[in-house]
Amino acid sequence: METGRSVGFVTSFDRTAGYGFVLPLNSEEPVYFRVEDVEDGHPLSEGQQVSFVLVLGEGRFEAKDLRP
């Protein structure tokens, strides 16, 4: 796995609304992501394991570059 990537599970994803949340391993706080941050537009489902880059967005952490 690449350095700087985290692993977690999708807790919710609403493709129509354009966003979702992923729960990083060893964390109790879900992290927001946008549909455009999902690599190649892969469909995601609740409970699916993903890897991502955690970045500080506008006042909160966000998941970027999500990969199934």
N, C-alpha and C positions, 0 to 999 in steps of 0.2 A: 504494500500500500504506500502511496505517496506520503511524504512528510507533510504535516500540517493539515491532514484530512482527519475528520472525525467520523464516527459511525453511530447510527441511531436508527430509530424506527418511526415510520410515518404514523402520526396519531390521527390526522385528518387531512383531506385534500379535496378541495372543491374546484375542479377544472373550470367550471362555468364562472365562478367568482374570481378565479385567477390566483388563488393562494392556498396555503396549507400550513401544517405544523409538523415538526419532527422532534422526537424526544431523544436527545443524545444519551448514549450509554452512561451510566453512573450520574445521571442528572434527574431532577424532578421538575425542571422548568422546560416546557416545550419551546421550540425556536421557530419563528416565522420564516416562510419562504414564499417566493412568487413563482407562478407557473413558468415564467421565462428563465428561471434559474435551474430548471430541470434539464439536464443534458439531453440533447436531441429530441426533446418533447416526449420522452418515454412516459407511458401511462403509469401512475403510481396508485397503490391501494393501501388502505389502512392496515397496519401491522407489517408492511414491507420494510425490509432492512435496506438502508441506503448509506452511502458515504457522502460527505459534503465538507465544504470549507466554512468555518465559522468566522463571521466578520461583524464588526460593530457598525450597525446602520444608524438611522436617525433615532438615537436614544435607546436602542435595544440591539441585541445580537440578532443576526439573521443568518440563515443557511444559504450558501451559494454553491453553484456547480454541483447539484445533486446528481448522484449516479446510483442506479439500482445495483 
